[in-house]
């Protein structure tokens, strides 16, 4: 079978590898669509593991079922989750499924940017979801990223009527915008360094879109009734975005650090200001099975429309072009690879 083998962001090769053999408790799924995640182009994270097949925002059709599997049939349209919690450890029992050791170790084989994917037993048991008829394969590639966004806003306890400031207008930032609107935020302002992403933000319902230069806190006040934001979402994995969060969150507000920086990065905290102004800082990583189910329903019901976020589609043979677009973070929002 063909796959897009990752060596680095500029070296992604169409290669032939064997179709995975499945066991009695496993599934073989033919990939129909797989989104390129922003994390796929983080070379500090990916390149050290190369060569490998990436891709985790995957939908497909079951083409082979292990003899012990009775929940699924050949021909089923599915979304497959790559990370699966154990549901029984100390962290899972406390609701912290996304820090479960099992979740961090599980994956499918070889990755979503391949023609066929072997779904291991634990994933087949807990991480395969039938796609409703209302969700296309392409729309299904948003299930995983929306689940992550949903978990983040739950963790930050977004309430109707609050104001939200999103730093970073990529796929994650724009999903945060759409979800915050759906959950009743009174105002959602987006900032980014690229004008084109701000155009998308306004198209998707932002109250205002601010180019990231000048006195951003004052510009935020100018479009937010003289106030800073009740919730600030850091959706860009750079130090400047984190520093901006402290300056743009209102008293009593919450900062959600959603996008990661490179490991080993340290940043000074204005601890007195955070304490004095009652600021909450929280983080969020990945999504749990329940978040995935909720994300699917939001997409199925069209409470969150995602199709308008797809800007580019490429076959496996041109995956490198897709990666380059995502890495540049200028002219694309969602880039999807199809067989």
Buried (B, 14 or more C-beta within 10 A) or exposed (E): BBBBBBBEBEEBEBBEBEBBEBBEBBBBBBBBBBBBBBBBBBBEBBBEEBEBBBBBBBBBBBBBBBEEBEEBEEEBBBBBBBBBBBBEBEBBEEEBBBBBEBBEEBBBBBBBBBBBBBBBBBBBEBBBBBBBEEBBBBBBBBBBBBBBBBBBBBBBEBEEEBBBBBBBBBBBBBBBBBBBBBBEBBBBBBBBBBEBBBEBBBEBBBBBBBBBEEEBBEBBBEBBEEEBBBBBBBBBBBEEBBBBBBBBBBEEBBBBBBBBBEEEEEEEBEEEEBEEBEBBBBEBBBBBBBBBBBBBEBBBEEEBBBEEBBBBBBBBEBBBBBBBBBBEBEEBBBBBBBB
